[in-house]
Amino acid sequence: MADAESAKALSGLLNGIAQREFHNKVEVTEELLNTELYPELSRDQFTALHDRMRGLLKSIATADMDHAQLEAFLTAQTRRGPVALVELELGTAGQDSQFVCLEFDEANLNQVLRKMADIQGSIDSIVQRS
Amino acid sequence: FGVGQGTNLEKKCDVSNTTTTLVDLQWKLGMSVSSDTCRSLNSPYVSLLLKVVEPSGQICQRSFEMTIPQFQNFHKQFKEMAAVMETV
């Protein structure tokens, strides 16, 4: 029961933010969303939630994510399981290396491994042809 | 866990020393035909484009190339990681 209620409130919040940010419905103010959907939260508490959700929606829209990307992205927001940390050293001749640190949970890792298997398959087919 | 090496081709924002999450990985297999230092290369390479999201939510792209041996080492390290993750 509690889960259905909170899902409904969150759905309303995401819709409200989308209406204001992407459809210019300026009447959907933060205050309105607070009082209508989360009356039990103080203004500060609601602002923290609102800003986080707005950030997520904007990232999703900006990146024009498809379903697989969205799943990876949202999973990363709620990750609880063990993760692998990868540090990539990328360099260009004559310049300092840059380091990129990436986190992978089991699902991400399996997705990457599938892509790598595809790459290896492609390499193998070139080797066979030559 | 592992360190892969490649040549940095392009970046849209600086994600140095920041833990980020991979959202998408695109790849292509290319062939270097010729260069100013070698007329007949016929050398395949792997080009990767990573779309990553920073803790802040900002999306960045990083692209880089690897030789085939580099890619195979990269692949091997990921397989090892997956094997270790299964035991956790």
Backbone of each chain as ProteinMPNN parsed JSONL, in Angstrom:
{"seq_chain_A": "MADAESAKALSGLLNGIAQREFHNKVEVTEELLNTELYPELSRDQFTALHDRMRGLLKSIATADMDHAQLEAFLTAQTRRGPVALVELELGTAGQDSQFVCLEFDEANLNQVLRKMADIQGSIDSIVQRS", "coords_chain_A": {"N_chain_A": [[0.858, -1.218, 0.0], [1.866, 1.231, 0.922], [3.97, 1.419, -0.857], [2.664, 1.72, -3.315], [1.461, 4.165, -2.971], [3.708, 5.854, -2.682], [4.872, 5.485, -5.141], [2.985, 6.631, -6.756], [3.081, 9.296, -5.964], [5.686, 9.931, -6.702], [5.556, 9.529, -9.434], [3.796, 11.573, -10.08], [5.392, 13.736, -9.391], [7.556, 13.519, -11.211], [6.168, 13.84, -13.596], [5.199, 16.428, -13.197], [7.568, 17.933, -13.079], [8.537, 17.443, -15.65], [6.511, 18.673, -17.162], [6.921, 21.359, -16.516], [9.635, 21.823, -17.16], [9.96, 20.941, -19.809], [7.681, 21.533, -21.225], [7.042, 24.079, -20.647], [5.172, 24.764, -18.609], [4.66, 26.966, -16.522], [3.129, 27.337, -14.296], [3.264, 25.094, -12.775], [4.682, 24.952, -10.073], [7.479, 24.549, -7.801], [6.628, 24.739, -5.212], [3.93, 24.111, -5.411], [4.05, 21.428, -6.202], [5.231, 20.375, -3.965], [3.291, 20.813, -1.897], [1.072, 19.494, -2.932], [1.882, 16.874, -3.551], [3.855, 15.928, -1.736], [3.16, 16.627, 1.044], [4.021, 16.029, 3.567], [6.701, 16.506, 3.687], [9.298, 18.83, 4.545], [10.105, 22.093, 3.225], [12.828, 22.263, 2.557], [13.573, 19.56, 2.554], [11.961, 18.637, 0.499], [12.94, 20.146, -1.642], [15.478, 19.034, -1.997], [14.826, 16.446, -2.918], [13.322, 17.129, -5.202], [15.232, 18.532, -6.777], [17.059, 16.533, -7.285], [15.519, 14.696, -8.795], [14.884, 16.327, -10.954], [17.419, 16.733, -12.031], [18.02, 14.107, -12.853], [16.015, 13.666, -14.815], [16.696, 15.615, -16.677], [19.239, 14.77, -17.449], [18.602, 12.35, -18.662], [16.961, 13.206, -20.778], [18.705, 14.914, -22.179], [20.713, 13.156, -22.993], [19.258, 11.603, -24.623], [18.351, 8.955, -24.159], [18.044, 5.488, -24.922], [16.073, 2.53, -24.22], [17.773, 0.557, -23.095], [19.994, 2.04, -22.286], [18.795, 3.712, -20.459], [18.02, 1.939, -18.509], [20.514, 1.07, -17.569], [21.496, 3.485, -16.603], [19.602, 4.26, -14.6], [19.77, 2.106, -12.886], [22.322, 2.452, -11.948], [21.898, 4.622, -10.324], [20.675, 3.58, -8.131], [22.233, 1.675, -7.113], [23.227, -1.137, -5.183], [24.719, -3.379, -4.962], [27.86, -5.313, -5.143], [30.619, -3.667, -6.745], [32.794, -3.245, -9.576], [35.807, -1.517, -10.001], [37.237, 0.315, -12.541], [40.131, 1.632, -13.944], [40.943, 3.627, -16.549], [43.684, 4.382, -18.566], [44.261, 6.891, -20.691], [45.979, 8.034, -23.467], [47.717, 10.416, -25.533], [50.26, 10.768, -27.908], [52.898, 12.758, -26.778], [51.405, 14.163, -24.978], [50.145, 14.487, -21.578], [48.874, 11.606, -19.86], [45.371, 10.84, -19.468], [43.084, 9.979, -16.937], [40.395, 7.814, -16.521], [37.925, 6.837, -14.356], [35.831, 4.143, -13.894], [32.774, 2.676, -12.782], [31.472, -0.58, -12.397], [28.687, -2.666, -12.106], [27.444, -6.049, -11.737], [25.589, -6.419, -13.798], [26.146, -4.315, -15.641], [28.726, -5.065, -16.316], [28.344, -7.501, -17.607], [26.929, -6.634, -19.818], [28.882, -5.138, -21.131], [30.741, -7.133, -21.622], [29.333, -8.662, -23.465], [29.299, -6.935, -25.656], [31.995, -6.816, -26.146], [32.472, -9.406, -26.912], [31.173, -9.391, -29.324], [32.854, -7.65, -30.723], [35.2, -9.154, -30.774], [34.307, -11.267, -32.305], [33.982, -9.973, -34.724], [36.615, -9.296, -35.278], [37.683, -11.85, -35.553], [36.366, -12.666, -37.866], [37.538, -11.077, -39.775], [40.158, -11.962, -39.716], [39.782, -14.535, -40.633], [39.042, -14.062, -43.224], [41.289, -12.955, -44.352]], "CA_chain_A": [[0.0, 0.0, 0.0], [2.773, 2.378, 1.031], [4.747, 1.484, -2.098], [1.802, 2.241, -4.387], [1.292, 5.601, -2.685], [4.932, 6.61, -2.968], [5.073, 5.423, -6.596], [2.05, 7.586, -7.334], [3.606, 10.636, -5.686], [6.889, 10.106, -7.52], [5.094, 9.663, -10.816], [3.263, 12.925, -10.176], [6.525, 14.665, -9.332], [8.285, 13.446, -12.48], [5.307, 14.471, -14.604], [5.162, 17.864, -12.94], [8.858, 18.507, -13.492], [8.58, 17.373, -17.122], [5.593, 19.698, -17.68], [7.505, 22.682, -16.37], [10.937, 21.944, -17.821], [9.952, 20.643, -21.244], [6.471, 22.056, -21.857], [6.876, 25.461, -20.191], [3.992, 25.009, -17.764], [5.274, 27.679, -15.396], [2.25, 27.286, -13.119], [3.624, 23.92, -11.968], [5.83, 25.412, -9.291], [8.051, 23.615, -6.828], [5.777, 24.834, -4.029], [2.707, 23.374, -5.717], [4.376, 20.004, -6.18], [5.495, 20.044, -2.559], [2.055, 20.751, -1.096], [0.122, 18.528, -3.5], [2.386, 15.489, -3.622], [4.659, 15.546, -0.575], [2.867, 17.6, 2.107], [4.694, 15.654, 4.808], [8.101, 16.936, 3.619], [9.578, 20.257, 4.693], [10.529, 22.722, 1.973], [14.221, 21.868, 2.302], [13.596, 18.141, 2.213], [11.358, 18.477, -0.822], [13.854, 20.73, -2.631], [16.536, 18.048, -2.256], [14.218, 15.409, -3.762], [12.941, 17.76, -6.472], [16.421, 18.838, -7.567], [17.642, 15.255, -7.728], [14.675, 14.163, -9.861], [15.024, 17.205, -12.11], [18.726, 16.396, -12.593], [17.909, 12.818, -13.546], [15.2, 13.847, -16.024], [17.456, 16.409, -17.641], [20.302, 13.911, -17.986], [17.971, 11.364, -19.544], [16.507, 13.895, -21.988], [19.876, 15.422, -22.903], [21.421, 12.036, -23.617], [18.316, 10.925, -25.526], [18.623, 7.545, -23.856], [17.086, 4.439, -25.295], [15.658, 1.746, -23.06], [18.928, -0.122, -22.467], [20.806, 3.065, -21.627], [18.012, 4.201, -19.328], [18.092, 0.911, -17.475], [21.868, 1.133, -16.995], [21.609, 4.754, -15.888], [18.774, 4.25, -13.387], [20.337, 1.088, -11.998], [23.49, 3.064, -11.325], [21.443, 5.563, -9.297], [20.165, 2.859, -6.962], [23.12, 0.514, -6.949], [23.508, -1.618, -3.829], [25.561, -4.588, -5.016], [29.295, -5.098, -5.31], [30.983, -3.035, -8.008], [34.187, -3.305, -9.997], [36.323, -0.198, -10.385], [38.207, 0.223, -13.627], [40.788, 2.897, -14.263], [41.488, 3.626, -17.901], [44.674, 5.412, -18.832], [44.174, 7.253, -22.1], [47.057, 8.958, -23.767], [48.076, 10.791, -26.9], [51.701, 11.018, -27.953], [53.291, 14.135, -26.51], [50.56, 14.777, -23.943], [49.983, 13.692, -20.352], [47.741, 10.678, -19.864], [44.194, 11.172, -18.673], [42.564, 8.793, -16.272], [38.941, 7.739, -16.375], [37.541, 5.763, -13.442], [34.471, 3.684, -14.171], [32.197, 1.672, -11.883], [30.632, -1.57, -13.072], [28.089, -3.745, -11.327], [27.461, -7.285, -12.522], [24.791, -6.25, -15.024], [26.939, -3.488, -16.568], [29.884, -5.846, -16.75], [27.867, -8.488, -18.582], [26.6, -5.903, -21.058], [30.152, -4.793, -21.786], [31.333, -8.381, -22.118], [28.605, -9.05, -24.688], [29.774, -6.073, -26.742], [33.377, -7.214, -26.452], [32.388, -10.674, -27.654], [30.824, -8.984, -30.696], [34.066, -7.092, -31.332], [36.108, -10.279, -31.032], [33.724, -11.993, -33.438], [34.286, -9.187, -35.905], [38.053, -9.456, -35.515], [37.881, -13.219, -36.037], [35.893, -12.806, -39.251], [38.551, -10.429, -40.628], [41.309, -12.864, -39.755], [39.407, -15.68, -41.475], [38.967, -13.643, -44.635], [42.614, -12.58, -44.901]], "C_chain_A": [[0.881, 1.25, 0.0], [3.571, 2.555, -0.255], [3.942, 2.087, -3.231], [1.631, 3.747, -4.219], [2.54, 6.374, -3.077], [5.243, 6.586, -4.466], [4.202, 6.46, -7.279], [2.564, 9.022, -7.156], [4.817, 10.919, -6.566], [6.526, 10.303, -8.982], [4.566, 11.076, -11.059], [4.375, 13.962, -10.205], [7.272, 14.698, -10.665], [7.478, 14.103, -13.602], [5.297, 15.977, -14.466], [6.437, 18.554, -13.401], [8.956, 18.538, -15.012], [7.697, 18.461, -17.74], [6.236, 21.072, -17.626], [8.758, 22.841, -17.218], [10.85, 21.817, -19.338], [8.739, 21.195, -21.982], [6.102, 23.444, -21.356], [5.614, 25.75, -19.392], [4.492, 25.659, -16.473], [4.412, 27.633, -14.132], [2.529, 26.066, -12.237], [4.889, 24.255, -11.177], [6.295, 24.325, -8.325], [7.151, 23.574, -5.588], [4.495, 24.02, -4.219], [2.938, 21.867, -5.624], [4.6, 19.521, -4.747], [4.174, 19.83, -1.812], [1.09, 19.683, -1.612], [0.585, 17.078, -3.358], [3.121, 15.03, -2.366], [4.409, 16.524, 0.565], [3.606, 17.312, 3.416], [6.164, 16.105, 4.839], [8.228, 18.439, 3.817], [10.06, 20.789, 3.353], [11.952, 22.273, 1.588], [14.323, 20.412, 1.866], [13.055, 17.934, 0.802], [12.288, 19.008, -1.914], [14.969, 19.745, -2.991], [16.025, 16.959, -3.202], [13.933, 15.95, -5.158], [14.16, 17.99, -7.366], [17.071, 17.565, -8.098], [16.846, 14.689, -8.905], [14.805, 15.014, -11.129], [16.35, 16.917, -12.818], [18.688, 15.11, -13.404], [17.15, 12.98, -14.863], [15.974, 14.605, -17.102], [18.576, 15.586, -18.269], [19.731, 12.946, -19.01], [17.565, 12.014, -20.868], [17.698, 14.357, -22.83], [20.593, 14.303, -23.656], [20.541, 11.271, -24.595], [18.456, 9.406, -25.386], [17.573, 6.619, -24.421], [16.856, 3.56, -24.058], [16.837, 1.104, -22.328], [19.799, 0.871, -21.696], [20.12, 3.56, -20.365], [18.103, 3.214, -18.17], [19.45, 0.949, -16.776], [22.01, 2.375, -16.119], [20.85, 4.715, -14.564], [19.279, 3.217, -12.376], [21.525, 1.67, -11.239], [23.086, 4.014, -10.201], [21.054, 4.846, -8.005], [21.035, 1.668, -6.605], [23.354, 0.147, -5.497], [24.572, -2.705, -3.823], [27.051, -4.29, -5.098], [29.583, -4.492, -6.691], [32.455, -3.26, -8.299], [34.603, -1.894, -10.382], [37.395, -0.381, -11.438], [38.82, 1.589, -13.834], [41.405, 2.768, -15.651], [42.524, 4.727, -18.019], [44.651, 5.683, -20.329], [45.242, 8.282, -22.404], [47.201, 9.248, -25.238], [49.558, 11.134, -26.865], [51.991, 12.5, -27.7], [52.439, 14.832, -25.468], [50.486, 13.882, -22.725], [48.776, 12.771, -20.499], [46.581, 11.253, -19.073], [43.631, 9.875, -18.124], [41.052, 8.886, -16.144], [38.63, 6.57, -15.461], [36.084, 5.409, -13.687], [34.049, 2.63, -13.158], [31.355, 0.702, -12.682], [30.006, -2.482, -12.036], [27.993, -4.96, -12.257], [26.716, -7.134, -13.852], [25.549, -5.441, -16.08], [28.059, -4.302, -17.192], [29.469, -6.85, -17.823], [27.491, -7.829, -19.9], [27.871, -5.6, -21.846], [30.797, -6.045, -22.375], [30.636, -8.855, -23.397], [29.09, -8.238, -25.88], [31.181, -6.493, -27.163], [33.41, -8.523, -27.218], [32.038, -10.384, -29.115], [32.056, -8.458, -31.424], [35.018, -8.225, -31.697], [35.612, -11.09, -32.22], [34.046, -11.307, -34.752], [35.759, -9.315, -36.285], [38.32, -10.833, -36.12], [37.462, -13.352, -37.498], [36.861, -12.133, -40.223], [39.735, -11.36, -40.797], [41.017, -14.043, -40.671], [39.462, -15.315, -42.947], [40.343, -13.43, -45.221], [43.55, -13.771, -45.038]], "O_chain_A": [[0.687, 2.18, -0.783], [3.823, 3.677, -0.694], [4.465, 2.874, -4.02], [1.651, 4.502, -5.191], [2.454, 7.419, -3.722], [5.805, 7.54, -5.004], [4.613, 7.091, -8.252], [2.49, 9.843, -8.069], [4.956, 12.015, -7.11], [7.11, 11.135, -9.677], [4.842, 11.694, -12.087], [4.309, 14.941, -10.948], [7.582, 15.77, -11.184], [8.022, 14.82, -14.442], [5.374, 16.713, -15.45], [6.399, 19.614, -14.026], [9.4, 19.527, -15.594], [8.083, 19.094, -18.722], [6.118, 21.86, -18.565], [8.935, 23.847, -17.906], [11.573, 22.496, -20.067], [8.751, 21.317, -23.207], [4.999, 23.932, -21.601], [5.051, 26.84, -19.48], [4.715, 24.985, -15.467], [4.908, 27.863, -13.029], [2.085, 26.009, -11.09], [6.001, 23.893, -11.56], [5.605, 23.337, -8.077], [6.94, 22.517, -4.995], [4.039, 23.332, -3.305], [2.136, 21.133, -5.048], [4.211, 18.414, -4.375], [3.97, 18.796, -1.177], [0.382, 19.046, -0.833], [-0.209, 16.179, -3.083], [3.019, 13.866, -1.977], [5.342, 17.188, 1.016], [3.797, 18.194, 4.252], [6.795, 16.088, 5.895], [7.405, 19.22, 3.34], [10.385, 20.016, 2.452], [12.222, 21.949, 0.431], [15.057, 20.074, 0.938], [13.607, 17.166, 0.015], [12.414, 18.402, -2.978], [15.356, 19.638, -4.155], [16.701, 16.594, -4.163], [14.258, 15.318, -6.163], [14.131, 17.686, -8.559], [17.569, 17.531, -9.224], [17.429, 14.252, -9.898], [14.832, 14.483, -12.239], [16.406, 16.864, -14.046], [19.249, 15.03, -14.497], [17.59, 12.489, -15.903], [15.908, 14.27, -18.285], [18.833, 15.687, -19.469], [20.298, 12.749, -20.085], [17.792, 11.453, -21.94], [17.695, 14.207, -24.051], [21.02, 14.475, -24.797], [21.02, 10.392, -25.312], [18.651, 8.685, -26.365], [16.379, 6.917, -24.406], [17.392, 3.833, -22.984], [16.892, 1.107, -21.098], [20.276, 0.579, -20.6], [20.761, 3.797, -19.341], [18.244, 3.602, -17.01], [19.529, 0.871, -15.551], [22.577, 2.316, -15.028], [21.392, 5.093, -13.525], [19.22, 3.434, -11.166], [21.709, 1.413, -10.049], [23.831, 4.195, -9.239], [21.099, 5.43, -6.922], [20.612, 0.767, -5.88], [23.645, 1.012, -4.671], [25.242, -2.929, -2.815], [27.45, -3.126, -5.118], [28.885, -4.768, -7.666], [33.262, -3.442, -7.387], [33.839, -1.164, -11.015], [38.345, -1.141, -11.249], [38.11, 2.593, -13.894], [42.265, 1.922, -15.895], [42.281, 5.867, -17.623], [44.981, 4.812, -21.133], [45.392, 9.275, -21.692], [46.85, 8.428, -26.086], [50.045, 11.723, -25.9], [51.402, 13.377, -28.331], [52.718, 15.976, -25.107], [50.728, 12.678, -22.808], [47.796, 13.103, -21.165], [46.765, 12.038, -18.142], [43.695, 8.823, -18.76], [40.508, 9.903, -15.715], [39.02, 5.437, -15.745], [35.213, 6.279, -13.685], [34.853, 1.8, -12.731], [30.598, 1.118, -13.56], [30.707, -3.019, -11.178], [28.409, -4.903, -13.414], [27.147, -7.645, -14.886], [25.597, -5.817, -17.252], [28.312, -4.248, -18.396], [30.163, -7.024, -18.825], [27.708, -8.396, -20.971], [27.926, -5.782, -23.062], [31.331, -6.019, -23.485], [31.281, -9.387, -24.301], [29.273, -8.772, -26.974], [31.518, -6.524, -28.346], [34.272, -8.729, -28.072], [32.538, -11.044, -30.026], [32.281, -8.775, -32.592], [35.574, -8.252, -32.795], [36.405, -11.545, -33.044], [34.343, -11.955, -35.756], [36.103, -9.427, -37.462], [39.085, -10.966, -37.075], [38.108, -14.054, -38.276], [36.992, -12.567, -41.368], [40.252, -11.523, -41.902], [41.896, -14.501, -41.401], [39.859, -16.111, -43.798], [40.574, -13.674, -46.405], [44.688, -13.615, -45.48]]}, "seq_chain_B": "FGVGQGTNLEKKCDVSNTTTTLVDLQWKLGMSVSSDTCRSLNSPYVSLLLKVVEPSGQICQRSFEMTIPQFQNFHKQFKEMAAVMETV", "coords_chain_B": {"N_chain_B": [[41.412, -2.686, -10.383], [41.942, -3.135, -13.238], [43.95, -1.86, -15.933], [43.584, -0.248, -18.892], [44.983, 0.575, -22.053], [45.03, 3.178, -24.418], [44.57, 5.304, -27.279], [43.685, 8.607, -26.869], [41.065, 10.101, -28.478], [39.019, 11.962, -28.456], [37.278, 14.176, -26.328], [34.467, 15.268, -24.443], [34.076, 16.401, -22.013], [35.814, 16.937, -18.916], [36.619, 14.198, -17.133], [38.509, 13.331, -15.422], [39.92, 11.432, -12.807], [37.436, 10.885, -11.606], [34.8, 8.914, -10.436], [32.753, 7.23, -12.543], [29.818, 6.065, -14.354], [29.276, 3.653, -16.854], [27.16, 4.116, -19.57], [26.655, 3.604, -22.208], [28.21, 1.796, -24.871], [29.861, 2.101, -27.8], [31.209, 0.726, -30.782], [33.752, 0.307, -33.317], [35.408, -1.463, -35.852], [38.346, -0.8, -37.335], [40.571, -0.232, -40.122], [43.867, 0.493, -40.529], [45.264, 1.739, -43.295], [47.409, 3.018, -44.52], [50.209, 5.176, -43.716], [52.127, 8.163, -42.932], [54.475, 7.179, -42.054], [54.51, 4.569, -42.722], [53.893, 2.815, -45.591], [52.305, 0.626, -46.262], [50.23, -0.482, -44.211], [47.969, -2.074, -43.308], [46.66, -2.627, -40.898], [44.545, -3.677, -38.402], [42.359, -2.009, -36.076], [40.689, -1.292, -32.992], [38.045, 0.859, -32.33], [36.623, 2.673, -29.766], [33.69, 4.131, -28.353], [32.731, 5.594, -25.516], [29.912, 6.251, -23.548], [29.412, 8.009, -20.746], [28.195, 8.547, -17.395], [28.575, 11.019, -15.007], [28.92, 11.296, -11.381], [27.482, 13.602, -10.824], [25.489, 13.588, -12.665], [25.929, 14.541, -15.139], [26.416, 13.902, -18.578], [28.996, 12.407, -20.418], [31.246, 11.944, -23.191], [33.73, 9.649, -24.203], [36.26, 8.807, -26.418], [38.365, 6.358, -27.863], [41.176, 4.542, -29.262], [42.325, 1.181, -29.854], [44.93, -1.205, -30.335], [44.712, -4.504, -31.764], [45.923, -6.515, -30.051], [45.936, -4.979, -27.663], [43.21, -4.615, -27.272], [42.433, -7.26, -26.865], [43.711, -7.871, -24.488], [42.407, -6.079, -22.834], [39.807, -7.109, -22.985], [40.248, -9.579, -21.805], [40.855, -8.813, -19.19], [38.419, -7.781, -18.367], [36.894, -10.097, -18.419], [38.1, -11.489, -16.369], [37.448, -9.846, -14.254], [34.685, -10.193, -14.179], [34.568, -12.846, -13.456], [35.606, -12.762, -10.875], [33.684, -11.131, -9.66], [31.534, -12.839, -9.601], [32.116, -14.462, -7.52], [31.713, -12.968, -5.325]], "CA_chain_B": [[41.297, -3.957, -11.092], [42.689, -3.266, -14.495], [44.283, -0.62, -16.626], [43.678, -0.437, -20.337], [45.648, 1.723, -22.67], [44.559, 3.475, -25.765], [44.863, 6.669, -27.705], [42.521, 9.445, -26.659], [40.744, 10.838, -29.697], [38.063, 13.05, -28.321], [36.515, 14.193, -25.094], [33.527, 16.371, -24.4], [34.258, 17.071, -20.735], [36.905, 16.362, -18.149], [36.169, 13.286, -16.094], [39.695, 12.784, -14.773], [39.854, 11.14, -11.377], [36.057, 10.881, -11.129], [34.171, 7.619, -10.678], [31.572, 7.4, -13.376], [29.166, 4.829, -14.768], [29.134, 3.511, -18.3], [25.774, 4.011, -19.99], [26.616, 3.012, -23.548], [29.508, 1.554, -25.48], [29.766, 1.859, -29.244], [32.527, 0.322, -31.274], [33.924, -0.054, -34.705], [36.683, -2.092, -36.171], [38.878, -0.07, -38.474], [41.808, -0.754, -40.699], [44.813, 1.511, -40.964], [45.776, 1.272, -44.579], [48.711, 3.602, -44.831], [50.476, 6.4, -42.961], [53.338, 8.83, -43.428], [55.655, 6.404, -41.65], [54.468, 3.21, -43.261], [53.021, 2.857, -46.763], [51.338, -0.477, -46.337], [50.034, -0.908, -42.832], [46.95, -3.137, -43.19], [46.633, -2.932, -39.475], [43.231, -3.426, -37.825], [42.32, -1.423, -34.741], [39.344, -1.177, -32.419], [37.728, 2.214, -31.893], [35.513, 2.613, -28.813], [33.087, 5.384, -27.892], [32.03, 5.343, -24.254], [29.05, 7.311, -23.034], [29.45, 7.793, -19.303], [27.506, 9.553, -16.59], [29.299, 11.369, -13.793], [28.054, 11.31, -10.195], [26.621, 14.789, -10.878], [24.421, 13.377, -13.645], [26.356, 15.023, -16.445], [26.796, 12.851, -19.518], [30.208, 12.719, -21.177], [31.677, 10.902, -24.124], [35.157, 9.476, -24.369], [36.534, 7.836, -27.475], [39.774, 5.992, -27.969], [41.486, 3.402, -30.129], [43.239, 0.171, -29.319], [45.362, -2.229, -31.285], [44.035, -5.77, -31.475], [46.445, -7.088, -28.798], [45.469, -4.168, -26.534], [41.805, -4.935, -27.047], [42.316, -8.624, -26.323], [44.115, -7.766, -23.082], [41.275, -5.355, -22.231], [38.71, -8.088, -22.923], [40.66, -10.596, -20.83], [40.737, -8.234, -17.853], [36.994, -7.701, -18.038], [36.428, -11.458, -18.132], [38.615, -11.806, -15.038], [36.629, -9.075, -13.3], [33.372, -10.833, -14.079], [34.76, -14.097, -12.716], [35.762, -12.395, -9.461], [32.381, -10.62, -9.185], [30.638, -13.973, -9.355], [32.445, -15.11, -6.249], [31.392, -12.037, -4.23]], "C_chain_B": [[42.188, -3.998, -12.305], [42.956, -1.917, -15.093], [44.363, -0.924, -18.107], [44.361, 0.766, -20.929], [45.101, 1.96, -24.05], [44.924, 4.894, -26.098], [43.609, 7.501, -27.579], [42.24, 10.268, -27.905], [39.949, 12.098, -29.409], [37.487, 13.033, -26.923], [35.604, 15.402, -25.101], [33.615, 17.097, -23.067], [35.297, 16.309, -19.925], [36.351, 15.462, -17.056], [37.351, 12.659, -15.372], [39.447, 12.582, -13.295], [38.447, 11.234, -10.809], [35.473, 9.504, -11.407], [32.873, 7.839, -11.424], [31.014, 6.042, -13.782], [29.035, 4.806, -16.282], [27.662, 3.315, -18.645], [25.671, 3.338, -21.359], [28.032, 2.826, -24.068], [29.275, 1.276, -26.965], [31.154, 1.533, -29.749], [32.545, 0.234, -32.777], [35.321, -0.639, -34.873], [37.18, -1.403, -37.426], [40.143, -0.714, -38.991], [42.675, 0.425, -41.102], [45.469, 0.996, -42.229], [47.202, 1.736, -44.803], [48.929, 4.809, -43.941], [51.766, 7.006, -43.48], [54.593, 8.041, -43.073], [55.647, 4.994, -42.213], [53.448, 3.151, -44.389], [51.961, 1.773, -46.767], [51.142, -1.08, -44.959], [49.165, -2.152, -42.722], [46.839, -3.603, -41.759], [45.243, -2.64, -38.894], [43.34, -2.776, -36.446], [40.869, -1.348, -34.297], [39.151, 0.259, -31.946], [36.501, 2.128, -30.981], [35.009, 4.012, -28.484], [32.287, 5.046, -26.641], [31.155, 6.541, -23.918], [28.955, 7.042, -21.54], [28.672, 8.888, -18.588], [28.284, 9.759, -15.302], [28.354, 11.314, -12.597], [27.076, 12.494, -10.199], [25.432, 14.602, -11.825], [24.803, 13.843, -15.036], [26.825, 13.855, -17.318], [28.025, 13.295, -20.301], [30.502, 11.587, -22.143], [33.189, 10.852, -24.16], [35.357, 8.493, -25.504], [38.023, 7.56, -27.518], [39.933, 4.767, -28.845], [42.39, 2.421, -29.4], [43.723, -0.704, -30.456], [44.631, -3.516, -30.908], [44.596, -6.43, -30.215], [45.998, -6.302, -27.558], [44.018, -4.5, -26.21], [41.665, -6.308, -26.394], [42.725, -8.664, -24.856], [42.996, -7.12, -22.267], [40.123, -6.329, -21.977], [38.99, -9.111, -21.842], [40.487, -10.06, -19.416], [39.277, -8.123, -17.424], [36.432, -9.08, -17.714], [36.878, -11.86, -16.735], [37.796, -11.103, -13.962], [35.293, -9.753, -13.071], [33.476, -12.114, -13.269], [34.878, -13.803, -11.221], [34.43, -11.929, -8.88], [31.442, -11.764, -8.842], [30.882, -14.619, -8.011], [32.038, -14.247, -5.06], [29.948, -12.225, -3.758]], "O_chain_B": [[43.099, -4.821, -12.382], [42.267, -0.942, -14.793], [45.142, -1.781, -18.523], [44.318, 1.857, -20.362], [44.749, 1.019, -24.761], [45.522, 5.602, -25.287], [42.569, 7.138, -28.128], [43.088, 11.047, -28.341], [40.161, 13.148, -30.016], [37.231, 11.957, -26.382], [35.925, 16.434, -25.689], [33.273, 18.277, -22.983], [35.612, 15.159, -20.233], [35.675, 15.94, -16.145], [37.225, 11.588, -14.778], [38.855, 13.423, -12.618], [38.273, 11.621, -9.654], [35.637, 8.978, -12.507], [31.997, 8.568, -10.958], [31.65, 5.007, -13.583], [28.721, 5.819, -16.907], [26.996, 2.449, -18.079], [24.725, 2.6, -21.632], [28.935, 3.599, -23.747], [28.577, 0.33, -27.33], [32.153, 2.007, -29.208], [31.508, 0.105, -33.428], [36.256, -0.335, -34.131], [36.512, -1.421, -38.46], [40.704, -1.62, -38.374], [42.271, 1.255, -41.916], [46.136, -0.039, -42.233], [48.076, 0.971, -45.212], [47.968, 5.41, -43.459], [52.421, 6.441, -44.356], [55.64, 8.204, -43.7], [56.666, 4.304, -42.183], [52.265, 3.408, -44.168], [50.841, 1.992, -47.229], [51.796, -2.054, -44.587], [49.561, -3.154, -42.126], [46.912, -4.793, -41.453], [44.806, -1.49, -38.892], [44.325, -2.986, -35.737], [39.948, -1.343, -35.114], [39.999, 0.806, -31.242], [35.469, 1.582, -31.369], [35.79, 4.954, -28.354], [31.301, 4.312, -26.695], [31.591, 7.69, -23.992], [28.48, 5.988, -21.116], [28.509, 9.998, -19.097], [28.612, 8.805, -14.597], [27.135, 11.29, -12.765], [25.979, 12.401, -9.646], [24.478, 15.379, -11.785], [24.09, 13.576, -16.004], [27.527, 12.954, -16.861], [28.085, 14.424, -20.789], [30.08, 10.446, -21.954], [33.854, 11.888, -24.15], [34.696, 7.455, -25.551], [38.838, 8.439, -27.239], [38.974, 4.052, -29.133], [43.114, 2.775, -28.47], [43.004, -0.919, -31.431], [44.007, -3.596, -29.851], [43.814, -6.872, -29.373], [45.714, -6.897, -26.519], [43.641, -4.649, -25.048], [40.866, -6.487, -25.475], [42.145, -9.412, -24.07], [42.682, -7.556, -21.16], [39.545, -6.36, -20.89], [38.108, -9.472, -21.063], [40.02, -10.781, -18.534], [38.944, -8.345, -16.259], [35.585, -9.214, -16.831], [36.127, -12.5, -15.999], [37.49, -11.67, -12.913], [34.823, -9.878, -11.939], [32.582, -12.435, -12.486], [34.308, -14.52, -10.398], [34.08, -12.28, -7.753], [30.649, -11.668, -7.905], [29.992, -15.24, -7.429], [32.015, -14.719, -3.923], [29.501, -11.53, -2.845]]}, "name": "protein", "num_of_chains": 2, "seq": "MADAESAKALSGLLNGIAQREFHNKVEVTEELLNTELYPELSRDQFTALHDRMRGLLKSIATADMDHAQLEAFLTAQTRRGPVALVELELGTAGQDSQFVCLEFDEANLNQVLRKMADIQGSIDSIVQRSFGVGQGTNLEKKCDVSNTTTTLVDLQWKLGMSVSSDTCRSLNSPYVSLLLKVVEPSGQICQRSFEMTIPQFQNFHKQFKEMAAVMETV"}
